[in-house]
Amino acid sequence: MCLSIPSKVVEIDECNMATVDTMGIKRHVSLDLIADEIHIGDYILIHVGFAMNKIDEEEALQSLELYREMLEAMEEEERRQVIESDDNCENRTQA
């Protein structure tokens, strides 16, 4: 299952890599393919390790609230697997 969970940029390094927070899980993504200027605190959508879209905070927070409601019904380990599988989704690599 591929999810596009809004992720908040928490750090940007000199190599144009960002550290993002995806519902409490920190990941590193490249900003090389995104046309928008990205700043710390922005919300982005990620595809196979690359930031693809910047989304506004209100939209991101609404999406995150829906994900939280879905995740509340899952066990902790299942939650972590769903979020982490986003980085390795087979359907995304075939596109």
Jmol script that loads the backbone (N, CA, C; Angstrom):
load data "model"
ATOM      1  N   MET A   1       0.846  -1.165   0.000  1.00  0.00           N
ATOM      2  CA  MET A   1       0.000   0.000   0.000  1.00  0.00           C
ATOM      3  C   MET A   1       0.897   1.236   0.000  1.00  0.00           C
ATOM      4  N   CYS A   2       0.632   2.148  -0.891  1.00  0.00           N
ATOM      5  CA  CYS A   2       1.372   3.402  -0.941  1.00  0.00           C
ATOM      6  C   CYS A   2       0.537   4.509  -0.307  1.00  0.00           C
ATOM      7  N   LEU A   3       1.162   5.219   0.594  1.00  0.00           N
ATOM      8  CA  LEU A   3       0.509   6.352   1.229  1.00  0.00           C
ATOM      9  C   LEU A   3       1.320   7.601   0.935  1.00  0.00           C
ATOM     10  N   SER A   4       0.657   8.670   0.774  1.00  0.00           N
ATOM     11  CA  SER A   4       1.344   9.947   0.632  1.00  0.00           C
ATOM     12  C   SER A   4       0.967  10.778   1.855  1.00  0.00           C
ATOM     13  N   ILE A   5       1.754  10.597   2.892  1.00  0.00           N
ATOM     14  CA  ILE A   5       1.483  11.236   4.171  1.00  0.00           C
ATOM     15  C   ILE A   5       2.242  12.561   4.216  1.00  0.00           C
ATOM     16  N   PRO A   6       1.559  13.651   4.507  1.00  0.00           N
ATOM     17  CA  PRO A   6       2.279  14.921   4.625  1.00  0.00           C
ATOM     18  C   PRO A   6       3.391  14.810   5.671  1.00  0.00           C
ATOM     19  N   SER A   7       4.545  15.354   5.307  1.00  0.00           N
ATOM     20  CA  SER A   7       5.705  15.313   6.192  1.00  0.00           C
ATOM     21  C   SER A   7       6.194  16.738   6.410  1.00  0.00           C
ATOM     22  N   LYS A   8       6.543  17.034   7.650  1.00  0.00           N
ATOM     23  CA  LYS A   8       7.002  18.384   8.002  1.00  0.00           C
ATOM     24  C   LYS A   8       8.519  18.446   7.937  1.00  0.00           C
ATOM     25  N   VAL A   9       9.032  19.438   7.226  1.00  0.00           N
ATOM     26  CA  VAL A   9      10.482  19.622   7.103  1.00  0.00           C
ATOM     27  C   VAL A   9      10.997  20.183   8.427  1.00  0.00           C
ATOM     28  N   VAL A  10      11.977  19.468   9.012  1.00  0.00           N
ATOM     29  CA  VAL A  10      12.537  19.917  10.287  1.00  0.00           C
ATOM     30  C   VAL A  10      13.985  20.361  10.150  1.00  0.00           C
ATOM     31  N   GLU A  11      14.633  20.000   9.036  1.00  0.00           N
ATOM     32  CA  GLU A  11      16.027  20.394   8.831  1.00  0.00           C
ATOM     33  C   GLU A  11      16.346  20.285   7.344  1.00  0.00           C
ATOM     34  N   ILE A  12      17.190  21.175   6.860  1.00  0.00           N
ATOM     35  CA  ILE A  12      17.676  21.122   5.480  1.00  0.00           C
ATOM     36  C   ILE A  12      19.183  21.293   5.535  1.00  0.00           C
ATOM     37  N   ASP A  13      19.912  20.362   4.904  1.00  0.00           N
ATOM     38  CA  ASP A  13      21.369  20.469   4.949  1.00  0.00           C
ATOM     39  C   ASP A  13      21.924  21.109   3.677  1.00  0.00           C
ATOM     40  N   GLU A  14      23.230  21.257   3.612  1.00  0.00           N
ATOM     41  CA  GLU A  14      23.894  21.924   2.485  1.00  0.00           C
ATOM     42  C   GLU A  14      23.857  21.094   1.195  1.00  0.00           C
ATOM     43  N   CYS A  15      23.500  19.818   1.279  1.00  0.00           N
ATOM     44  CA  CYS A  15      23.403  18.940   0.101  1.00  0.00           C
ATOM     45  C   CYS A  15      21.973  18.872  -0.438  1.00  0.00           C
ATOM     46  N   ASN A  16      21.102  19.771   0.005  1.00  0.00           N
ATOM     47  CA  ASN A  16      19.710  19.826  -0.425  1.00  0.00           C
ATOM     48  C   ASN A  16      18.902  18.598   0.019  1.00  0.00           C
ATOM     49  N   MET A  17      19.326  18.021   1.131  1.00  0.00           N
ATOM     50  CA  MET A  17      18.587  16.920   1.747  1.00  0.00           C
ATOM     51  C   MET A  17      17.839  17.477   2.952  1.00  0.00           C
ATOM     52  N   ALA A  18      16.620  16.992   3.101  1.00  0.00           N
ATOM     53  CA  ALA A  18      15.798  17.443   4.223  1.00  0.00           C
ATOM     54  C   ALA A  18      15.555  16.289   5.181  1.00  0.00           C
ATOM     55  N   THR A  19      15.510  16.611   6.438  1.00  0.00           N
ATOM     56  CA  THR A  19      15.008  15.687   7.438  1.00  0.00           C
ATOM     57  C   THR A  19      13.565  16.082   7.660  1.00  0.00           C
ATOM     58  N   VAL A  20      12.682  15.095   7.532  1.00  0.00           N
ATOM     59  CA  VAL A  20      11.258  15.369   7.693  1.00  0.00           C
ATOM     60  C   VAL A  20      10.693  14.506   8.806  1.00  0.00           C
ATOM     61  N   ASP A  21       9.616  14.991   9.375  1.00  0.00           N
ATOM     62  CA  ASP A  21       8.889  14.253  10.411  1.00  0.00           C
ATOM     63  C   ASP A  21       7.578  13.787   9.794  1.00  0.00           C
ATOM     64  N   THR A  22       7.457  12.461   9.675  1.00  0.00           N
ATOM     65  CA  THR A  22       6.238  11.870   9.137  1.00  0.00           C
ATOM     66  C   THR A  22       5.530  11.168  10.287  1.00  0.00           C
ATOM     67  N   MET A  23       4.652  11.875  10.929  1.00  0.00           N
ATOM     68  CA  MET A  23       3.874  11.342  12.045  1.00  0.00           C
ATOM     69  C   MET A  23       4.788  10.731  13.113  1.00  0.00           C
ATOM     70  N   GLY A  24       5.847  11.448  13.436  1.00  0.00           N
ATOM     71  CA  GLY A  24       6.741  11.020  14.505  1.00  0.00           C
ATOM     72  C   GLY A  24       7.936  10.214  14.051  1.00  0.00           C
ATOM     73  N   ILE A  25       8.006   9.846  12.776  1.00  0.00           N
ATOM     74  CA  ILE A  25       9.143   9.091  12.251  1.00  0.00           C
ATOM     75  C   ILE A  25       9.982  10.026  11.392  1.00  0.00           C
ATOM     76  N   LYS A  26      11.285  10.087  11.711  1.00  0.00           N
ATOM     77  CA  LYS A  26      12.195  10.966  10.972  1.00  0.00           C
ATOM     78  C   LYS A  26      12.731  10.223   9.746  1.00  0.00           C
ATOM     79  N   ARG A  27      12.730  10.914   8.591  1.00  0.00           N
ATOM     80  CA  ARG A  27      13.244  10.350   7.342  1.00  0.00           C
ATOM     81  C   ARG A  27      14.054  11.417   6.636  1.00  0.00           C
ATOM     82  N   HIS A  28      14.956  10.964   5.758  1.00  0.00           N
ATOM     83  CA  HIS A  28      15.758  11.891   4.961  1.00  0.00           C
ATOM     84  C   HIS A  28      15.270  11.805   3.521  1.00  0.00           C
ATOM     85  N   VAL A  29      15.030  12.965   2.927  1.00  0.00           N
ATOM     86  CA  VAL A  29      14.544  13.008   1.548  1.00  0.00           C
ATOM     87  C   VAL A  29      15.309  14.069   0.772  1.00  0.00           C
ATOM     88  N   SER A  30      15.385  13.857  -0.519  1.00  0.00           N
ATOM     89  CA  SER A  30      16.045  14.818  -1.403  1.00  0.00           C
ATOM     90  C   SER A  30      15.052  15.903  -1.819  1.00  0.00           C
ATOM     91  N   LEU A  31      15.548  17.119  -1.903  1.00  0.00           N
ATOM     92  CA  LEU A  31      14.732  18.238  -2.389  1.00  0.00           C
ATOM     93  C   LEU A  31      15.071  18.582  -3.835  1.00  0.00           C
ATOM     94  N   ASP A  32      15.873  17.745  -4.493  1.00  0.00           N
ATOM     95  CA  ASP A  32      16.368  18.051  -5.842  1.00  0.00           C
ATOM     96  C   ASP A  32      15.282  18.106  -6.915  1.00  0.00           C
ATOM     97  N   LEU A  33      14.156  17.430  -6.747  1.00  0.00           N
ATOM     98  CA  LEU A  33      13.148  17.367  -7.811  1.00  0.00           C
ATOM     99  C   LEU A  33      11.960  18.303  -7.600  1.00  0.00           C
ATOM    100  N   ILE A  34      11.955  19.014  -6.536  1.00  0.00           N
ATOM    101  CA  ILE A  34      10.804  19.878  -6.250  1.00  0.00           C
ATOM    102  C   ILE A  34      11.090  21.295  -6.752  1.00  0.00           C
ATOM    103  N   ALA A  35      10.091  21.862  -7.417  1.00  0.00           N
ATOM    104  CA  ALA A  35      10.272  23.195  -8.004  1.00  0.00           C
ATOM    105  C   ALA A  35      10.103  24.306  -6.976  1.00  0.00           C
ATOM    106  N   ASP A  36       9.271  24.052  -5.966  1.00  0.00           N
ATOM    107  CA  ASP A  36       9.014  25.076  -4.948  1.00  0.00           C
ATOM    108  C   ASP A  36      10.220  25.259  -4.036  1.00  0.00           C
ATOM    109  N   GLU A  37      10.363  26.464  -3.520  1.00  0.00           N
ATOM    110  CA  GLU A  37      11.368  26.707  -2.496  1.00  0.00           C
ATOM    111  C   GLU A  37      10.839  26.144  -1.181  1.00  0.00           C
ATOM    112  N   ILE A  38      11.649  25.341  -0.522  1.00  0.00           N
ATOM    113  CA  ILE A  38      11.227  24.663   0.704  1.00  0.00           C
ATOM    114  C   ILE A  38      11.983  25.247   1.892  1.00  0.00           C
ATOM    115  N   HIS A  39      11.241  25.462   2.972  1.00  0.00           N
ATOM    116  CA  HIS A  39      11.819  26.004   4.199  1.00  0.00           C
ATOM    117  C   HIS A  39      11.464  25.076   5.363  1.00  0.00           C
ATOM    118  N   ILE A  40      12.219  25.201   6.414  1.00  0.00           N
ATOM    119  CA  ILE A  40      11.907  24.461   7.637  1.00  0.00           C
ATOM    120  C   ILE A  40      10.504  24.858   8.096  1.00  0.00           C
ATOM    121  N   GLY A  41       9.700  23.851   8.406  1.00  0.00           N
ATOM    122  CA  GLY A  41       8.323  24.082   8.822  1.00  0.00           C
ATOM    123  C   GLY A  41       7.313  23.842   7.710  1.00  0.00           C
ATOM    124  N   ASP A  42       7.783  23.776   6.455  1.00  0.00           N
ATOM    125  CA  ASP A  42       6.878  23.478   5.341  1.00  0.00           C
ATOM    126  C   ASP A  42       6.442  22.015   5.378  1.00  0.00           C
ATOM    127  N   TYR A  43       5.311  21.742   4.760  1.00  0.00           N
ATOM    128  CA  TYR A  43       4.824  20.366   4.618  1.00  0.00           C
ATOM    129  C   TYR A  43       5.003  19.935   3.168  1.00  0.00           C
ATOM    130  N   ILE A  44       5.494  18.718   2.984  1.00  0.00           N
ATOM    131  CA  ILE A  44       5.735  18.188   1.639  1.00  0.00           C
ATOM    132  C   ILE A  44       5.171  16.779   1.528  1.00  0.00           C
ATOM    133  N   LEU A  45       4.948  16.354   0.273  1.00  0.00           N
ATOM    134  CA  LEU A  45       4.601  14.964  -0.023  1.00  0.00           C
ATOM    135  C   LEU A  45       5.828  14.337  -0.669  1.00  0.00           C
ATOM    136  N   ILE A  46       6.073  13.068  -0.365  1.00  0.00           N
ATOM    137  CA  ILE A  46       7.308  12.382  -0.754  1.00  0.00           C
ATOM    138  C   ILE A  46       6.989  11.189  -1.642  1.00  0.00           C
ATOM    139  N   HIS A  47       7.852  10.954  -2.622  1.00  0.00           N
ATOM    140  CA  HIS A  47       7.749   9.777  -3.479  1.00  0.00           C
ATOM    141  C   HIS A  47       9.142   9.188  -3.619  1.00  0.00           C
ATOM    142  N   VAL A  48       9.312   7.950  -3.216  1.00  0.00           N
ATOM    143  CA  VAL A  48      10.565   7.192  -3.256  1.00  0.00           C
ATOM    144  C   VAL A  48      11.787   8.028  -2.853  1.00  0.00           C
ATOM    145  N   GLY A  49      11.664   8.708  -1.776  1.00  0.00           N
ATOM    146  CA  GLY A  49      12.798   9.436  -1.221  1.00  0.00           C
ATOM    147  C   GLY A  49      13.003  10.843  -1.749  1.00  0.00           C
ATOM    148  N   PHE A  50      12.097  11.307  -2.598  1.00  0.00           N
ATOM    149  CA  PHE A  50      12.185  12.660  -3.139  1.00  0.00           C
ATOM    150  C   PHE A  50      10.938  13.454  -2.769  1.00  0.00           C
ATOM    151  N   ALA A  51      11.140  14.688  -2.363  1.00  0.00           N
ATOM    152  CA  ALA A  51      10.007  15.593  -2.153  1.00  0.00           C
ATOM    153  C   ALA A  51       9.422  15.918  -3.519  1.00  0.00           C
ATOM    154  N   MET A  52       8.101  15.754  -3.654  1.00  0.00           N
ATOM    155  CA  MET A  52       7.458  15.971  -4.950  1.00  0.00           C
ATOM    156  C   MET A  52       6.529  17.184  -4.962  1.00  0.00           C
ATOM    157  N   ASN A  53       5.870  17.447  -3.849  1.00  0.00           N
ATOM    158  CA  ASN A  53       4.917  18.543  -3.790  1.00  0.00           C
ATOM    159  C   ASN A  53       4.987  19.230  -2.436  1.00  0.00           C
ATOM    160  N   LYS A  54       4.829  20.520  -2.460  1.00  0.00           N
ATOM    161  CA  LYS A  54       4.658  21.277  -1.225  1.00  0.00           C
ATOM    162  C   LYS A  54       3.158  21.485  -1.056  1.00  0.00           C
ATOM    163  N   ILE A  55       2.658  21.283   0.160  1.00  0.00           N
ATOM    164  CA  ILE A  55       1.235  21.501   0.408  1.00  0.00           C
ATOM    165  C   ILE A  55       1.088  22.492   1.547  1.00  0.00           C
ATOM    166  N   ASP A  56      -0.043  23.197   1.557  1.00  0.00           N
ATOM    167  CA  ASP A  56      -0.204  24.201   2.608  1.00  0.00           C
ATOM    168  C   ASP A  56      -0.494  23.519   3.947  1.00  0.00           C
ATOM    169  N   GLU A  57      -0.195  24.233   4.994  1.00  0.00           N
ATOM    170  CA  GLU A  57      -0.277  23.678   6.338  1.00  0.00           C
ATOM    171  C   GLU A  57      -1.687  23.212   6.679  1.00  0.00           C
ATOM    172  N   GLU A  58      -2.716  23.979   6.321  1.00  0.00           N
ATOM    173  CA  GLU A  58      -4.089  23.599   6.651  1.00  0.00           C
ATOM    174  C   GLU A  58      -4.454  22.260   6.010  1.00  0.00           C
ATOM    175  N   GLU A  59      -4.127  22.098   4.727  1.00  0.00           N
ATOM    176  CA  GLU A  59      -4.399  20.832   4.041  1.00  0.00           C
ATOM    177  C   GLU A  59      -3.616  19.688   4.684  1.00  0.00           C
ATOM    178  N   ALA A  60      -2.355  19.940   5.021  1.00  0.00           N
ATOM    179  CA  ALA A  60      -1.514  18.915   5.646  1.00  0.00           C
ATOM    180  C   ALA A  60      -2.094  18.485   6.987  1.00  0.00           C
ATOM    181  N   LEU A  61      -2.502  19.450   7.789  1.00  0.00           N
ATOM    182  CA  LEU A  61      -3.027  19.116   9.117  1.00  0.00           C
ATOM    183  C   LEU A  61      -4.351  18.362   9.026  1.00  0.00           C
ATOM    184  N   GLN A  62      -5.184  18.702   8.041  1.00  0.00           N
ATOM    185  CA  GLN A  62      -6.437  17.959   7.849  1.00  0.00           C
ATOM    186  C   GLN A  62      -6.136  16.513   7.449  1.00  0.00           C
ATOM    187  N   SER A  63      -5.184  16.322   6.536  1.00  0.00           N
ATOM    188  CA  SER A  63      -4.810  14.967   6.121  1.00  0.00           C
ATOM    189  C   SER A  63      -4.228  14.183   7.285  1.00  0.00           C
ATOM    190  N   LEU A  64      -3.357  14.827   8.050  1.00  0.00           N
ATOM    191  CA  LEU A  64      -2.741  14.143   9.189  1.00  0.00           C
ATOM    192  C   LEU A  64      -3.783  13.729  10.218  1.00  0.00           C
ATOM    193  N   GLU A  65      -4.802  14.535  10.419  1.00  0.00           N
ATOM    194  CA  GLU A  65      -5.856  14.175  11.360  1.00  0.00           C
ATOM    195  C   GLU A  65      -6.607  12.928  10.879  1.00  0.00           C
ATOM    196  N   LEU A  66      -6.876  12.849   9.576  1.00  0.00           N
ATOM    197  CA  LEU A  66      -7.535  11.651   9.039  1.00  0.00           C
ATOM    198  C   LEU A  66      -6.653  10.417   9.212  1.00  0.00           C
ATOM    199  N   TYR A  67      -5.344  10.563   8.941  1.00  0.00           N
ATOM    200  CA  TYR A  67      -4.435   9.430   9.144  1.00  0.00           C
ATOM    201  C   TYR A  67      -4.410   9.019  10.608  1.00  0.00           C
ATOM    202  N   ARG A  68      -4.412   9.995  11.518  1.00  0.00           N
ATOM    203  CA  ARG A  68      -4.392   9.667  12.952  1.00  0.00           C
ATOM    204  C   ARG A  68      -5.630   8.860  13.339  1.00  0.00           C
ATOM    205  N   GLU A  69      -6.767   9.232  12.796  1.00  0.00           N
ATOM    206  CA  GLU A  69      -7.992   8.491  13.102  1.00  0.00           C
ATOM    207  C   GLU A  69      -7.887   7.047  12.609  1.00  0.00           C
ATOM    208  N   MET A  70      -7.310   6.862  11.416  1.00  0.00           N
ATOM    209  CA  MET A  70      -7.148   5.494  10.892  1.00  0.00           C
ATOM    210  C   MET A  70      -6.149   4.712  11.732  1.00  0.00           C
ATOM    211  N   LEU A  71      -5.060   5.379  12.125  1.00  0.00           N
ATOM    212  CA  LEU A  71      -4.010   4.697  12.871  1.00  0.00           C
ATOM    213  C   LEU A  71      -4.436   4.332  14.286  1.00  0.00           C
ATOM    214  N   GLU A  72      -5.368   5.075  14.845  1.00  0.00           N
ATOM    215  CA  GLU A  72      -5.832   4.761  16.189  1.00  0.00           C
ATOM    216  C   GLU A  72      -6.432   3.360  16.258  1.00  0.00           C
ATOM    217  N   ALA A  73      -6.930   2.893  15.145  1.00  0.00           N
ATOM    218  CA  ALA A  73      -7.544   1.564  15.112  1.00  0.00           C
ATOM    219  C   ALA A  73      -6.498   0.454  14.956  1.00  0.00           C
ATOM    220  N   MET A  74      -5.245   0.818  14.697  1.00  0.00           N
ATOM    221  CA  MET A  74      -4.197  -0.184  14.458  1.00  0.00           C
ATOM    222  C   MET A  74      -3.328  -0.375  15.711  1.00  0.00           C
ATOM    223  N   GLU A  75      -2.646  -1.491  15.774  1.00  0.00           N
ATOM    224  CA  GLU A  75      -1.664  -1.730  16.822  1.00  0.00           C
ATOM    225  C   GLU A  75      -0.393  -0.951  16.499  1.00  0.00           C
ATOM    226  N   GLU A  76       0.448  -0.683  17.497  1.00  0.00           N
ATOM    227  CA  GLU A  76       1.649   0.136  17.347  1.00  0.00           C
ATOM    228  C   GLU A  76       2.592  -0.392  16.254  1.00  0.00           C
ATOM    229  N   GLU A  77       2.896  -1.654  16.247  1.00  0.00           N
ATOM    230  CA  GLU A  77       3.836  -2.201  15.257  1.00  0.00           C
ATOM    231  C   GLU A  77       3.262  -2.078  13.845  1.00  0.00           C
ATOM    232  N   GLU A  78       1.980  -2.328  13.716  1.00  0.00           N
ATOM    233  CA  GLU A  78       1.340  -2.197  12.412  1.00  0.00           C
ATOM    234  C   GLU A  78       1.405  -0.745  11.935  1.00  0.00           C
ATOM    235  N   ARG A  79       1.263   0.200  12.844  1.00  0.00           N
ATOM    236  CA  ARG A  79       1.366   1.621  12.490  1.00  0.00           C
ATOM    237  C   ARG A  79       2.737   1.943  11.921  1.00  0.00           C
ATOM    238  N   ARG A  80       3.777   1.485  12.624  1.00  0.00           N
ATOM    239  CA  ARG A  80       5.142   1.764  12.192  1.00  0.00           C
ATOM    240  C   ARG A  80       5.395   1.151  10.812  1.00  0.00           C
ATOM    241  N   GLN A  81       4.921  -0.059  10.589  1.00  0.00           N
ATOM    242  CA  GLN A  81       5.129  -0.727   9.300  1.00  0.00           C
ATOM    243  C   GLN A  81       4.443   0.025   8.170  1.00  0.00           C
ATOM    244  N   VAL A  82       3.249   0.524   8.394  1.00  0.00           N
ATOM    245  CA  VAL A  82       2.525   1.259   7.352  1.00  0.00           C
ATOM    246  C   VAL A  82       3.284   2.515   6.973  1.00  0.00           C
ATOM    247  N   ILE A  83       3.757   3.254   7.965  1.00  0.00           N
ATOM    248  CA  ILE A  83       4.478   4.501   7.687  1.00  0.00           C
ATOM    249  C   ILE A  83       5.811   4.210   7.010  1.00  0.00           C
ATOM    250  N   GLU A  84       6.557   3.224   7.514  1.00  0.00           N
ATOM    251  CA  GLU A  84       7.869   2.916   6.940  1.00  0.00           C
ATOM    252  C   GLU A  84       7.763   2.274   5.567  1.00  0.00           C
ATOM    253  N   SER A  85       6.696   1.553   5.281  1.00  0.00           N
ATOM    254  CA  SER A  85       6.555   0.921   3.969  1.00  0.00           C
ATOM    255  C   SER A  85       6.387   1.958   2.871  1.00  0.00           C
ATOM    256  N   ASP A  86       6.049   3.168   3.228  1.00  0.00           N
ATOM    257  CA  ASP A  86       5.914   4.239   2.249  1.00  0.00           C
ATOM    258  C   ASP A  86       7.218   4.456   1.497  1.00  0.00           C
ATOM    259  N   ASP A  87       8.355   4.250   2.140  1.00  0.00           N
ATOM    260  CA  ASP A  87       9.656   4.436   1.491  1.00  0.00           C
ATOM    261  C   ASP A  87       9.961   3.332   0.488  1.00  0.00           C
ATOM    262  N   ASN A  88       9.376   2.148   0.665  1.00  0.00           N
ATOM    263  CA  ASN A  88       9.720   0.989  -0.167  1.00  0.00           C
ATOM    264  C   ASN A  88       8.534   0.450  -0.955  1.00  0.00           C
ATOM    265  N   CYS A  89       7.556   1.239  -1.218  1.00  0.00           N
ATOM    266  CA  CYS A  89       6.353   0.786  -1.899  1.00  0.00           C
ATOM    267  C   CYS A  89       6.678   0.326  -3.325  1.00  0.00           C
ATOM    268  N   GLU A  90       6.374  -0.941  -3.656  1.00  0.00           N
ATOM    269  CA  GLU A  90       6.655  -1.490  -4.977  1.00  0.00           C
ATOM    270  C   GLU A  90       5.889  -0.758  -6.070  1.00  0.00           C
ATOM    271  N   ASN A  91       4.664  -0.370  -5.825  1.00  0.00           N
ATOM    272  CA  ASN A  91       3.865   0.324  -6.838  1.00  0.00           C
ATOM    273  C   ASN A  91       4.493   1.647  -7.241  1.00  0.00           C
ATOM    274  N   ARG A  92       5.138   2.315  -6.321  1.00  0.00           N
ATOM    275  CA  ARG A  92       5.766   3.594  -6.637  1.00  0.00           C
ATOM    276  C   ARG A  92       7.000   3.401  -7.498  1.00  0.00           C
ATOM    277  N   THR A  93       7.766   2.345  -7.279  1.00  0.00           N
ATOM    278  CA  THR A  93       8.987   2.152  -8.052  1.00  0.00           C
ATOM    279  C   THR A  93       8.677   1.697  -9.469  1.00  0.00           C
ATOM    280  N   GLN A  94       7.464   1.208  -9.744  1.00  0.00           N
ATOM    281  CA  GLN A  94       7.100   0.762 -11.081  1.00  0.00           C
ATOM    282  C   GLN A  94       6.576   1.907 -11.930  1.00  0.00           C
ATOM    283  N   ALA A  95       6.287   3.038 -11.348  1.00  0.00           N
ATOM    284  CA  ALA A  95       5.719   4.169 -12.103  1.00  0.00           C
ATOM    285  C   ALA A  95       6.752   4.803 -13.011  1.00  0.00           C
TER     286      ALA A  95
END
end "model"
wireframe off; spacefill off
backbone 0.3
color backbone group
